[in-house]
Amino acid sequence: MASGIERRLTAILSADAVGYSRLMAADEEQTFRTLVAYREQLGVLVRQHRGRVVDATGDNLLAEFPSALDAARCALEIQRVVGARNHPLPAERRMEFRIGIHLGDVMVEEARIYGDGVNIAARLEGLAEPGGVCISATVHEQVRHKLEVGYVDLGDQTVKNLPDPIRVYRIEPGGARESAAAARGPRRLRKALAATAALLLLVAAGLWVSWPRPLGLVLDWTGAGAPPVHPPLPDKPSLVVLPFVNMSGDPEQEYFSDGITEDLITDLSRSPRLFVIARNSAFTYKGRAVNVEDVGRELGVRYVVEGSVRRDSDRIRVTAQLIDAASGFHIWSERYDRALADIFAVQSELAEQIMGAVGTEIQAAEIERIRRRPTESLTAHDLTMRAVHHYMKFTRKDHARARPLLERAIELDPEYAVAHAILSGIDFTAYGNFWSLDPTLLDRALERAERALAIDASSPPALLHKAIVLLTMGRAAESRALAERAVELDPNWDVPHTILAYARALTGDPLGALRSMNRALRRNPKLPAGDLQAIADINLLVGRTEIARGLYERIRASNPDLIFARLTLADLYESQGRHDEAQTLVREILRINPELTADLVVGSRLVAGFLDPDQKAELRDRLHRAGLP
């Protein structure tokens, strides 16, 4: 063997853009920009599946993987992602790829690979259909029992520049190992799920609760346990505010200590000079004795804020301390003993002191924002804190308790933007989760969000809630603009990043969606109860049915009031012929809302706009068979 050359067995993937010359002739610059964007996306997917890009010249991409299974999974993911991006484009502007995969011996020189293994992969790619994948017999032998796909034996094929024929198989996604009914059923709801189901939990909480891993790994994650790798420290001062302890001796005052914690997180998170962990991950430590060094490692932050609150009649006592998580040393501590009327001043002083202690330059505009009162009515503020305490539990009963509290807060202060925004979320959730069959709720949710924006055009909650409603209504471009503005104003709040990920995905920018999602994940790296909905929806959307099914079952067990998740699971089970399990789910649904019918589900704005008449009829039929009137 020549010096510097080695041989190894590797899985080779060759991908080629279809009709590249035609596209270049039609619009050279646009085609080049499109190819560059697709190449970047394909490179991300290769790395997600443990591969490396060997070469990417012209309209071809060559990659190698440690196993045939990694290469096949990557190829299927590439075709899913490219297909999703192509879907909204006219046929003449779509860029499709053919992919061939071979497992064979190659020569390696520096970063390049050579030999018949590479040539065979290239020939297999030439035999594939646009948007398709062809594999050799050696790959088929390795993967045939490990993927939920079918295979079509194309027989022995004689190809250019190879002396012997090669046995070729075409991969058929959704075939062979998945029945036709099972393939059809869940897909009928997937478009609706992408724009609706995951948004339900977004309204009340954060989303995509996992570590900041690449998209493919996140989608494969089942939530069975915390990943072992701790996230690295950000390149700016980073901190988590742990839930302040209620020292009042009255459990009814729990909402008050939680409210102060949430307000402090909000004040700090709106500073672009800080990295702040989201509320949901912070509150996973509530009621637990914690070691701040462990907290810092688990969340990937340098500083931890702890504190306590005591409320006695018209006075409050707040203590707080800032701790260096790496050393355990106390950097700063303070105690405030004030009149209840000074609650806003205490919160702003806390935020300013913490920013100063971690060495963050505070500009005049930030100080002014922190010191600005959200309302002049302490009673309205207290009512809203009580409402949020119920709102975050995300049950039908708790949302019913939160609504009159918010309505009373708005009566006391009609210009209280946050109260209007949260009420928008309650209206949206009631309609989106079929807790209420009032068809006007979605429009009311939009009106309340717009009212909040009219009061305060720079309110991230108002921007977010309008973005959520518009996304559900199919107005993804408008939703994206609002989510981008919310992210700009509150860069550390994870939920706007996630809504932006949805909007980017639905406007043909999956790579941008990946970036936004990873930003959300980094700020919310823990697993709050019930926040599995999005991971389940995305797995269902891309065809990972069994992973989605397991996650929906966990959602079902975590919250007795989530109808949409149960509907999706019932539809999935009925499509798979698991009739008894589907019927059990429908009985649970009717316990939550006895008035719900299949016609109401199919006719709702959450579903109707995403299905054609035949799909609606099929969905209605499956729900009827499962027992929904």
MIBAMI-313505 format. One line per 10 residues: number of its first residue (from 1); their letters; for each residue x, y, z of C-alpha. Coordinates in Angstrom, 3 decimals, m for minus. Example, Ala and Ser with C-alpha at 12.3 -4.5 7.8 and 13.67 -1.06 7.14 Angstrom:
1 = AS = 12.300 m4.500 7.800  13.670 m1.060 7.140 .
% end
This chain:
1 = MASGIERRLT = 0.000 0.000 0.000  1.317 3.443 m0.882  2.488 5.734 1.870  m0.350 7.748 3.448  m3.075 5.421 2.058  m5.143 3.061 4.160  m8.061 0.731 3.428  m11.246 0.353 5.422  m14.790 m0.913 5.185  m17.245 1.978 5.199 .
11 = AILSADAVGY = m20.788 2.920 4.199  m20.746 5.369 1.283  m23.613 7.719 0.436  m23.726 9.523 m2.894  m26.368 12.209 m3.498  m26.969 14.164 m6.673  m29.352 17.022 m7.499  m31.889 16.196 m10.216  m32.317 18.634 m13.123  m29.515 20.898 m11.929 .
21 = SRLMAADEEQ = m28.563 22.005 m15.447  m32.171 22.876 m16.269  m32.496 24.934 m13.085  m29.213 26.733 m13.784  m30.377 27.616 m17.281  m33.607 29.050 m15.909  m32.073 31.132 m13.075  m28.377 30.746 m12.430  m28.029 32.885 m9.300  m31.158 31.609 m7.580 .
31 = TFRTLVAYRE = m30.240 27.996 m8.320  m26.745 28.484 m6.927  m28.106 30.031 m3.702  m30.621 27.194 m3.382  m27.933 24.555 m3.901  m25.689 26.149 m1.254  m28.578 26.162 1.241  m29.446 22.522 0.496  m25.800 21.506 0.745  m25.578 23.071 4.185 .
41 = QLGVLVRQHR = m28.696 21.218 5.310  m27.437 17.904 3.957  m24.138 18.451 5.759  m25.977 18.995 9.059  m27.964 15.787 8.572  m24.835 13.805 7.720  m23.151 14.946 10.928  m26.290 14.173 12.948  m26.037 10.566 11.781  m22.348 10.162 12.717 .
51 = GRVVDATGDN = m21.152 10.678 9.171  m18.743 13.047 7.513  m18.936 14.855 4.194  m16.059 13.678 2.020  m16.745 15.890 m0.980  m19.381 18.413 m2.067  m18.591 19.722 m5.522  m21.104 20.946 m8.058  m24.460 19.329 m7.464  m23.064 16.144 m5.862 .
61 = LLAEFPSALD = m22.418 15.202 m2.242  m20.306 12.248 m1.096  m20.337 11.139 2.543  m19.190 8.158 4.573  m20.635 6.575 7.715  m19.447 4.037 10.293  m22.403 1.742 9.504  m24.893 1.022 6.737  m27.748 1.728 9.164  m26.443 5.245 9.882 .
71 = AARCALEIQR = m26.174 5.928 6.157  m29.679 4.620 5.409  m31.255 6.592 8.224  m29.467 9.711 7.028  m30.654 9.168 3.439  m34.277 8.834 4.560  m33.962 11.943 6.723  m32.453 13.884 3.811  m35.387 12.974 1.571  m37.882 13.925 4.308 .
81 = VVGARNHPLP = m36.258 17.311 4.912  m35.821 18.089 1.210  m39.396 16.986 0.529  m40.719 19.288 3.247  m38.742 22.209 1.857  m39.864 21.507 m1.695  m43.542 21.155 m0.815  m44.503 24.866 m0.917  m42.444 25.551 m4.076  m43.748 25.359 m7.645 .
91 = AERRMEFRIG = m42.637 22.203 m9.479  m40.196 24.084 m11.707  m38.274 25.474 m8.697  m37.973 22.262 m6.676  m34.555 20.723 m6.229  m34.785 16.977 m5.670  m31.997 14.515 m4.934  m31.240 10.934 m5.884  m29.291 8.925 m3.300  m27.282 5.704 m3.569 .
101 = IHLGDVMVEE = m25.696 3.788 m0.675  m23.110 1.002 m0.720  m21.147 m0.780 1.983  m17.713 m1.631 0.706  m13.953 m1.372 0.843  m12.357 1.991 0.064  m8.910 3.517 m0.053  m8.365 6.541 2.164  m5.824 9.258 1.493  m5.959 12.158 3.931 .
111 = ARIYGDGVNI = m9.662 13.142 3.903  m10.549 11.598 0.518  m11.850 8.102 m0.278  m11.404 6.169 m3.540  m12.152 2.805 m5.085  m14.961 0.619 m6.370  m17.020 1.256 m3.237  m17.339 4.917 m4.205  m18.082 4.057 m7.832  m20.835 1.617 m6.873 .
121 = AARLEGLAEP = m22.525 4.204 m4.605  m22.455 6.679 m7.508  m24.009 4.141 m9.885  m26.732 3.289 m7.353  m27.533 6.981 m7.060  m28.009 7.109 m10.837  m30.562 4.280 m10.618  m32.634 6.023 m7.934  m35.742 8.030 m8.737  m35.892 11.756 m7.842 .
131 = GGVCISATVH = m36.519 11.852 m4.100  m35.618 8.159 m3.842  m32.916 5.944 m2.336  m31.289 2.869 m3.882  m29.031 0.531 m1.899  m26.764 m2.372 m2.699  m27.322 m5.946 m1.507  m24.622 m5.536 1.161  m26.500 m2.543 2.634  m29.839 m4.358 2.354 .
141 = EQVRHKLEVG = m28.442 m7.272 4.341  m27.426 m4.905 7.158  m30.595 m2.803 7.411  m33.525 m4.920 6.172  m34.844 m5.778 9.656  m33.931 m2.472 11.324  m35.925 0.195 9.481  m39.681 0.740 9.331  m39.619 0.786 5.527  m40.211 m1.559 2.601 .
151 = YVDLGDQTVK = m37.782 m2.691 m0.070  m38.289 m3.354 m3.781  m35.822 m5.833 m5.307  m34.733 m4.347 m8.645  m32.601 m7.399 m9.453  m29.082 m7.455 m10.859  m28.177 m4.276 m12.697  m25.334 m3.849 m15.169  m23.816 m0.417 m14.787  m21.115 1.581 m16.535 .
161 = NLPDPIRVYR = m17.443 0.933 m15.711  m18.134 m2.035 m13.390  m17.342 m5.540 m14.690  m20.020 m7.407 m12.715  m23.745 m6.663 m12.223  m24.805 m5.339 m8.813  m27.932 m6.341 m6.938  m30.054 m3.247 m6.248  m32.926 m2.548 m3.844  m35.134 0.531 m3.754 .
171 = IEPGGARESA = m36.242 1.759 m0.315  m39.989 2.340 m0.023  m40.726 4.593 3.007  m43.904 3.487 4.776  m44.016 0.165 2.915  m43.760 m3.517 3.768  m43.319 m3.277 7.533  m46.150 m0.803 7.902  m49.635 m1.671 6.717  m51.390 0.589 4.241 .
181 = AAARGPRRLR = m53.947 1.613 6.861  m51.254 2.392 9.385  m49.375 4.466 6.813  m52.471 6.474 5.879  m54.024 7.039 9.280  m51.627 9.211 11.271  m50.511 11.156 8.191  m53.987 12.640 7.835  m53.488 14.625 11.007  m49.803 15.442 10.573 .
191 = KALAATAALL = m50.190 18.819 8.903  m52.693 19.866 11.530  m50.402 18.601 14.272  m47.471 20.597 12.980  m49.415 23.827 13.293  m51.660 23.075 16.264  m51.149 20.236 18.697  m47.700 21.167 19.964  m48.758 24.796 20.264  m51.241 23.885 23.003 .
201 = LLVAAGLWVS = m48.528 23.228 25.551  m46.423 26.076 24.211  m49.045 28.518 25.408  m48.696 27.420 29.009  m45.096 26.296 29.081  m41.794 25.833 27.275  m41.195 23.268 24.603  m38.785 20.739 23.086  m37.436 19.661 26.401  m34.117 17.976 25.770 .
211 = WPRPLGLVLD = m30.461 18.873 25.553  m29.210 21.062 22.706  m28.424 18.183 20.370  m28.851 18.107 16.591  m32.381 17.747 15.280  m32.181 14.070 14.356  m31.062 13.056 17.837  m33.692 15.197 19.495  m36.414 13.588 17.400  m35.161 10.105 18.280 .
221 = WTGAGAPPVH = m35.087 10.930 21.974  m37.870 9.229 23.936  m37.625 11.178 27.178  m36.630 8.050 29.102  m33.902 9.822 31.031  m31.587 12.813 31.129  m28.720 12.713 28.630  m25.331 12.294 30.276  m23.564 15.206 28.573  m23.638 18.574 30.339 .
231 = PPLPDKPSLV = m24.019 21.660 28.145  m21.017 23.988 27.875  m21.011 27.463 29.394  m22.260 30.218 27.063  m19.968 33.033 25.954  m21.764 35.535 28.199  m22.666 35.649 31.917  m25.108 32.779 32.461  m27.458 32.107 35.353  m30.556 30.342 36.628 .
241 = VLPFVNMSGD = m33.040 31.797 39.117  m34.246 28.942 41.328  m37.824 29.179 42.681  m37.906 31.451 45.701  m39.042 29.644 48.842  m42.388 30.633 50.357  m41.598 31.461 53.998  m45.067 32.761 54.856  m46.216 29.530 56.466  m49.312 29.661 54.260 .
251 = PEQEYFSDGI = m49.458 27.355 51.196  m51.976 29.755 49.660  m49.118 32.246 49.280  m47.170 29.891 47.022  m48.397 31.800 43.976  m46.795 34.966 45.363  m43.267 33.535 45.767  m43.578 31.846 42.365  m44.740 35.123 40.844  m41.734 37.024 42.170 .
261 = TEDLITDLSR = m39.432 34.326 40.768  m41.108 34.476 37.364  m41.007 38.271 37.244  m37.307 38.243 38.119  m36.587 35.677 35.392  m38.515 37.854 32.939  m36.611 41.007 33.903  m33.239 39.308 33.568  m34.020 37.325 30.441  m34.816 40.412 28.405 .
271 = SPRLFVIARN = m31.198 41.529 28.660  m29.209 40.426 25.578  m26.064 40.630 27.722  m27.148 37.674 29.859  m27.915 34.012 29.251  m30.846 33.009 31.472  m32.365 29.544 31.899  m36.106 29.387 31.176  m38.791 29.246 33.831  m39.724 25.604 33.199 .
281 = SAFTYKGRAV = m36.245 24.215 33.719  m35.693 26.430 36.761  m38.928 25.217 38.366  m37.924 21.549 38.116  m35.857 22.287 41.247  m38.840 23.636 43.201  m39.179 22.047 46.634  m35.874 20.194 46.339  m32.710 20.536 48.389  m30.096 21.215 45.716 .
291 = NVEDVGRELG = m26.360 21.515 45.399  m25.632 24.660 43.402  m22.564 23.102 41.809  m24.726 20.254 40.462  m27.311 22.758 39.215  m24.621 24.710 37.383  m23.295 21.577 35.667  m26.751 20.237 34.763  m27.934 23.501 33.219  m24.614 24.752 31.880 .
301 = VRYVVEGSVR = m24.583 28.069 33.794  m22.000 29.938 35.866  m24.284 31.527 38.476  m27.260 30.454 40.602  m29.743 32.840 42.250  m31.563 31.584 45.355  m34.010 33.383 47.590  m37.050 33.378 49.843  m40.206 35.449 50.255  m42.302 36.173 53.316 .
311 = RDSDRIRVTA = m45.560 38.083 52.986  m47.265 39.346 56.145  m50.331 41.502 55.669  m49.095 44.633 53.902  m45.354 43.918 54.191  m42.924 41.671 52.323  m39.479 40.366 53.213  m37.337 39.118 50.329  m33.874 37.625 50.665  m31.713 36.745 47.678 .
321 = QLIDAASGFH = m28.187 35.557 47.047  m26.026 35.075 43.973  m23.702 32.067 44.038  m20.815 31.094 41.767  m21.834 27.561 40.794  m18.264 26.521 39.955  m16.867 27.289 43.414  m19.961 27.512 45.617  m18.862 30.970 46.820  m21.505 33.606 47.610 .
331 = IWSERYDRAL = m20.871 36.628 45.404  m23.707 38.830 46.597  m26.652 38.702 48.983  m29.345 41.177 49.955  m32.402 41.427 52.182  m35.390 43.659 51.487  m37.956 44.457 54.185  m40.524 46.709 52.542  m44.163 47.633 52.284  m46.125 45.459 49.867 .
341 = ADIFAVQSEL = m46.678 48.547 47.722  m42.913 48.537 46.981  m42.977 45.086 45.354  m42.110 46.435 41.899  m39.202 48.466 43.297  m37.863 45.379 45.086  m38.006 43.321 41.894  m36.240 45.966 39.817  m33.545 46.455 42.471  m32.978 42.697 42.570 .
351 = AEQIMGAVGT = m32.524 42.541 38.798  m30.157 45.535 38.760  m28.067 44.153 41.639  m27.731 40.747 39.960  m26.741 42.290 36.627  m24.144 44.429 38.316  m22.783 41.511 40.353  m22.147 39.331 37.299  m20.325 42.176 35.573  m22.971 43.089 33.032 .
361 = EIQAAEIERI = m23.012 46.655 31.777  m26.504 48.020 32.273  m27.577 50.660 29.809  m30.068 53.373 30.639  m32.742 51.808 28.407  m32.468 48.477 30.254  m32.691 50.149 33.648  m35.764 52.049 32.499  m37.393 48.859 31.234  m36.685 46.970 34.464 .
371 = RRRPTESLTA = m38.069 49.817 36.580  m41.215 50.257 34.507  m44.316 48.968 36.259  m46.510 46.567 34.261  m49.536 48.069 36.007  m50.287 50.756 38.574  m52.778 48.461 40.320  m51.211 46.169 42.919  m54.471 44.272 43.134  m54.486 43.660 39.368 .
381 = HDLTMRAVHH = m50.889 42.444 39.598  m51.715 40.120 42.484  m54.729 38.710 40.617  m52.541 38.070 37.561  m49.921 36.269 39.653  m52.694 34.067 41.057  m53.964 33.443 37.522  m50.509 32.472 36.229  m50.148 30.037 39.129  m53.222 28.183 37.813 .
391 = YMKFTRKDHA = m52.440 28.792 34.154  m49.116 26.966 34.323  m50.783 23.780 35.609  m52.500 23.429 32.235  m55.648 21.646 33.349  m59.207 22.513 32.393  m60.128 23.263 36.009  m57.104 25.482 36.625  m57.640 27.441 33.412  m61.265 27.952 34.440 .
401 = RARPLLERAI = m59.989 29.384 37.732  m57.468 31.620 35.990  m59.966 33.205 33.587  m62.076 35.242 36.090  m58.914 36.370 37.889  m57.560 37.820 34.652  m60.899 39.329 33.705  m61.041 41.047 37.111  m57.433 42.280 36.695  m58.385 43.812 33.328 .
411 = ELDPEYAVAH = m61.433 45.476 34.896  m59.115 47.097 37.437  m56.550 48.062 34.779  m57.793 47.850 31.176  m54.262 48.771 30.006  m52.582 45.726 31.610  m51.060 44.161 28.476  m49.764 40.945 30.068  m53.202 40.098 31.484  m54.744 40.477 28.017 .
421 = AILSGIDFTA = m51.992 38.269 26.508  m52.452 35.461 29.031  m56.209 35.566 28.565  m55.544 35.146 24.834  m53.612 31.999 25.685  m56.463 30.654 27.803  m58.959 31.250 24.977  m56.664 29.563 22.476  m56.074 26.551 24.718  m59.775 26.094 25.473 .
431 = YGNFWSLDPT = m60.550 25.949 21.756  m57.406 24.128 20.631  m57.794 21.385 23.214  m61.577 21.029 22.643  m62.323 22.023 26.235  m64.846 24.424 24.746  m66.775 24.057 21.504  m67.354 27.810 21.155  m66.255 28.540 17.545  m65.546 32.196 18.364 .
441 = LLDRALERAE = m62.749 31.415 20.831  m59.962 31.388 18.246  m60.980 34.812 16.962  m61.277 36.073 20.529  m57.786 34.792 21.268  m56.504 36.818 18.323  m58.448 39.903 19.402  m57.064 39.702 22.957  m53.485 39.348 21.676  m53.998 42.315 19.355 .
451 = RALAIDASSP = m55.440 44.322 22.245  m52.321 43.545 24.286  m50.124 44.712 21.397  m52.140 47.899 21.005  m51.360 48.655 24.665  m47.687 47.643 24.471  m46.221 46.950 21.036  m42.995 45.709 22.636  m44.623 43.114 24.907  m43.063 39.679 24.189 .
461 = PALLHKAIVL = m46.083 37.776 25.635  m48.445 39.733 23.383  m46.268 39.150 20.323  m45.942 35.484 21.164  m49.651 34.809 21.660  m50.590 36.521 18.432  m47.886 34.513 16.639  m49.314 31.267 18.053  m52.865 32.020 16.909  m51.750 33.122 13.436 .
471 = LTMGRAAESR = m49.637 30.007 13.036  m52.696 27.881 13.807  m54.724 29.872 11.275  m52.166 29.047 8.588  m50.626 32.531 8.460  m47.081 31.314 8.991  m45.263 34.273 7.398  m47.010 36.784 9.674  m46.423 34.513 12.653  m42.726 34.319 11.826 .
481 = ALAERAVELD = m42.327 38.105 11.809  m43.992 38.371 15.232  m41.904 35.541 16.686  m38.712 37.132 15.381  m39.641 40.371 17.126  m40.409 38.516 20.373  m37.001 36.801 20.207  m35.322 40.151 19.606  m37.020 41.667 22.661  m36.602 38.641 24.948 .
491 = PNWDVPHTIL = m33.684 36.557 23.658  m33.660 34.231 26.678  m37.313 33.189 26.661  m37.361 29.749 25.073  m40.961 29.725 23.799  m40.581 32.458 21.133  m37.553 30.575 19.780  m39.717 27.464 19.455  m42.613 29.270 17.779  m40.055 30.780 15.405 .
501 = AYARALTGDP = m38.794 27.249 14.691  m42.340 26.173 13.752  m42.864 29.254 11.597  m39.533 28.799 9.834  m40.305 25.146 9.140  m43.708 26.057 7.707  m42.230 28.811 5.515  m39.645 26.546 3.887  m36.620 27.140 6.126  m35.928 23.853 7.975 .
511 = LGALRSMNRA = m32.292 24.713 8.699  m33.383 27.984 10.324  m35.982 25.987 12.249  m33.226 23.728 13.542  m31.191 26.701 14.729  m34.185 28.258 16.504  m35.108 24.967 18.108  m31.605 24.419 19.441  m31.637 27.909 20.961  m34.898 27.039 22.690 .
521 = LRRNPKLPAG = m33.484 23.731 23.918  m30.390 25.361 25.380  m32.521 27.706 27.443  m34.900 24.971 28.583  m32.708 21.879 29.074  m34.885 20.137 31.673  m38.039 18.085 31.212  m41.088 19.744 32.776  m44.055 17.402 33.136  m46.302 17.325 30.085 .
531 = DLQAIADINL = m43.927 19.037 27.663  m43.435 15.903 25.572  m46.153 17.008 23.144  m43.858 18.694 20.651  m41.364 15.845 20.491  m44.252 13.430 19.930  m45.814 15.612 17.226  m42.562 16.033 15.327  m41.822 12.309 15.470  m45.291 11.597 14.097 .
541 = LVGRTEIARG = m44.816 14.274 11.458  m41.653 12.627 10.110  m43.021 9.088 10.303  m41.416 7.787 13.511  m44.734 6.347 14.589  m43.644 4.079 17.421  m41.536 6.746 19.108  m44.470 9.155 18.818  m46.877 6.575 20.211  m44.749 6.022 23.315 .
551 = LYERIRASNP = m44.473 9.759 23.926  m48.222 10.302 23.508  m48.788 7.595 26.095  m46.544 9.498 28.504  m48.461 12.695 27.797  m51.707 10.836 28.412  m50.435 9.628 31.788  m49.099 13.053 32.793  m52.282 15.097 32.370  m55.895 13.855 32.476 .
561 = DLIFARLTLA = m57.251 16.849 30.516  m55.326 16.810 27.235  m57.894 15.958 24.560  m55.890 16.692 21.409  m53.102 14.287 22.355  m55.702 11.617 23.099  m57.454 12.234 19.780  m54.194 11.815 17.915  m53.397 8.620 19.796  m56.926 7.233 19.267 .
571 = DLYESQGRHD = m56.673 7.946 15.533  m53.263 6.289 15.424  m54.477 3.175 17.248  m57.611 2.862 15.119  m55.526 3.147 11.931  m53.313 0.319 13.216  m56.290 m1.924 13.952  m55.902 m1.542 17.741  m59.619 m0.968 18.142  m59.977 m1.669 21.882 .
581 = EAQTLVREIL = m57.200 0.773 22.784  m58.708 3.453 20.544  m62.091 2.968 22.220  m60.540 3.347 25.680  m59.028 6.663 24.625  m62.342 7.903 23.241  m64.017 7.087 26.560  m61.383 9.253 28.278  m62.044 12.055 25.770  m65.788 11.943 26.377 .
591 = RINPELTADL = m65.184 12.054 30.125  m63.368 15.362 29.615  m65.961 16.756 27.187  m69.112 14.634 26.698  m70.339 16.974 23.928  m67.451 16.375 21.554  m68.267 14.607 18.278  m66.300 13.465 15.249  m67.998 16.109 13.111  m66.939 18.838 15.540 .
601 = VVGSRLVAGF = m63.336 17.607 15.449  m63.200 17.363 11.653  m65.007 20.676 11.213  m62.866 22.613 13.672  m60.535 25.266 12.306  m57.650 23.361 13.849  m58.154 20.452 11.457  m60.450 21.431 8.574  m58.031 23.809 6.893  m55.315 21.179 6.648 .
611 = LDPDQKAELR = m57.304 18.269 5.156  m59.006 17.703 1.825  m62.577 16.294 1.681  m61.430 12.670 1.317  m59.060 13.002 4.262  m61.801 14.532 6.387  m64.111 11.654 5.550  m61.440 9.086 6.439  m60.652 10.804 9.747  m64.357 11.072 10.615 .
621 = DRLHRAGLP = m64.802 7.365 9.844  m61.878 6.306 12.045  m63.108 8.421 14.955  m66.619 6.970 14.571  m65.206 3.441 14.599  m63.280 4.290 17.753  m66.532 5.310 19.421  m66.654 9.093 19.085  m70.286 10.059 18.253 .
% end
